Amino acid sequence: MKKIIFAIIFGILFVGEIVMLRSYDVAAVGAGGTEVGFSTINLKVHELTGVNLMWYELTNYIGYLAIAVCAVFALVGLIQLIKRRSLFEVDREILALGGLFICDIACYVLFEKFIINYRPVFVDGSTAPEASFPSSHTILGLTVMMATAIIIGRYVKSKALDSIISSICVIIALVCVAGRLYSGVHWFTDIVGGVLLSTSLLLFFSAAAGDGKNRASGGQPKRMSTAGYTPKH
């Protein structure tokens, strides 16, 4: 219940940031003269970072890696579905991760259609302003990598391997956030928005995935089984 409450709180903070971006310190300082809220702090941070295309490309590859991770878990889920012959028998963690990835895609589509602000610079040879809020790579890198760190222990027998993979996932997630900011292709508030939304989604994910035991301690991932269910009247 606490996770749900905190997820809602972070969701409210995210919505609050959107409201402020549309009303506080708005100035036409973006690429092509586009407007952005919190323009003073956004400009100062952008001047400090500059534009670093190496980090832009690196974080793009992290995005591809996150998609590949989702594909691996999707394959695991498909194999379970075929063997167990019921969606409700697929591990709860796999279904939760699928739901998380769908939310990531939905957020990307939503904010491409309802644009809050645009990038501070033109990238990839574009001559038209591109949507920038929230940072979709920040959301993808954070949610998928941190979600993997949360559930990977339920799929590996070795605690040492669990620790190594989890640590790598956390490092990749942090590099994605810091790298996306340092690349200079997003405003500071775009990254903040990505972190707030990612935190909300991860808390919902964690609540949905449950607190299954690590396999190394003898536990098994939970399934959404309906076996033995008796309706209550």
SVG drawing of the C-alpha trace seen along z (x, -y; Angstrom):
<svg xmlns="http://www.w3.org/2000/svg" viewBox="-23 -35 54 62">
<polyline fill="none" stroke="black" stroke-width="0.4" points="0.0,0.0 2.9,-2.4 4.3,-1.8 1.0,-2.8 0.8,-5.9 4.3,-7.0 3.7,-6.2 0.7,-8.5 2.7,-11.2 5.4,-11.1 2.7,-11.1 1.3,-14.3 4.7,-15.9 5.1,-15.1 1.8,-16.7 2.7,-19.6 5.9,-20.1 3.9,-20.2 1.7,-22.9 4.7,-24.9 6.4,-24.5 3.5,-26.0 3.3,-29.0 6.5,-29.8 9.4,-31.8 8.4,-30.9 10.7,-32.3 11.4,-31.7 14.9,-30.2 14.6,-26.8 15.6,-25.7 13.8,-27.8 12.6,-30.2 10.4,-27.7 9.2,-28.5 10.2,-26.7 9.3,-27.1 11.9,-27.5 13.9,-29.1 16.5,-30.7 17.6,-27.5 17.2,-25.5 19.5,-27.9 22.1,-27.9 22.3,-24.1 22.4,-24.0 25.3,-26.5 27.2,-24.4 26.8,-21.1 26.9,-22.3 26.2,-19.8 28.0,-16.4 26.9,-14.2 29.0,-11.3 26.8,-11.0 23.8,-11.5 24.7,-8.4 25.7,-6.4 22.3,-7.0 20.6,-6.1 22.4,-2.7 21.2,-2.3 17.7,-2.8 18.3,0.0 19.7,2.2 16.6,1.5 14.4,2.6 16.5,5.7 16.0,6.6 12.3,6.2 12.4,8.5 14.3,11.2 11.7,11.1 8.9,11.1 10.4,14.3 10.5,15.9 6.9,14.9 5.9,16.4 7.7,19.7 5.8,19.8 2.5,19.1 3.0,21.9 4.1,24.4 1.5,23.4 -1.3,22.7 -2.7,19.8 -1.8,16.1 -2.7,16.3 0.1,18.9 2.8,16.6 5.0,15.2 3.6,12.1 6.9,10.4 6.9,10.9 3.4,9.6 4.2,6.6 7.3,5.8 5.2,6.1 2.7,3.6 5.6,1.3 6.9,1.3 3.5,0.6 3.2,-2.4 6.6,-3.6 5.4,-3.4 2.1,-5.1 3.9,-8.0 6.1,-8.4 3.2,-8.6 1.2,-10.9 4.0,-13.5 4.8,-13.4 1.2,-14.4 0.7,-16.8 4.1,-18.6 5.0,-20.4 8.3,-21.9 10.9,-21.3 14.6,-20.4 17.2,-23.2 19.0,-22.3 18.4,-20.6 19.7,-17.1 20.2,-14.4 20.1,-16.9 16.6,-18.0 15.5,-21.6 12.2,-21.4 11.9,-21.5 11.4,-18.1 9.4,-17.2 11.7,-17.1 9.6,-16.6 9.9,-14.3 13.1,-12.6 11.9,-9.3 15.4,-7.8 15.6,-8.7 12.2,-7.0 13.1,-3.9 16.6,-3.5 15.4,-4.0 12.3,-1.9 13.6,1.1 17.0,1.3 15.7,0.7 12.8,3.1 15.3,5.7 17.4,5.1 14.3,5.6 13.2,9.0 16.4,10.6 17.1,12.3 14.0,14.4 15.4,15.9 19.0,16.6 20.1,19.2 23.4,17.5 23.2,14.7 26.5,13.4 25.3,13.3 22.1,11.6 24.2,8.9 26.4,8.4 23.5,8.1 21.6,5.8 24.6,3.6 25.2,3.3 21.6,2.4 21.6,-0.3 24.9,-1.7 23.5,-1.7 20.3,-3.5 22.3,-6.2 24.6,-6.6 21.5,-7.0 20.1,-9.8 23.4,-11.6 24.5,-11.1 21.2,-12.3 21.5,-15.5 25.2,-16.0 24.5,-15.4 22.7,-18.8 19.8,-17.6 17.3,-18.0 16.5,-20.7 17.2,-20.1 13.5,-20.0 13.0,-17.3 15.3,-15.0 13.6,-15.9 10.3,-15.0 11.6,-11.7 12.9,-10.8 9.6,-11.7 7.5,-9.8 9.9,-6.8 9.8,-6.7 6.0,-6.6 5.9,-3.9 8.6,-1.8 6.7,-2.0 3.5,-0.8 5.6,1.9 7.1,3.1 3.7,3.3 2.3,5.3 5.3,7.6 5.0,8.4 7.7,9.5 8.5,12.9 11.4,14.7 14.7,15.1 15.1,18.6 18.4,18.9 16.5,19.1 14.1,21.7 11.3,19.4 9.7,19.3 8.3,16.4 4.7,15.8 2.1,16.7 -1.3,15.1 -3.0,18.5 -6.7,18.8 -6.3,22.4 -8.2,23.1 -10.1,19.9 -13.5,20.0 -15.9,17.1 -17.0,15.3 -20.6,14.1"/>
</svg>
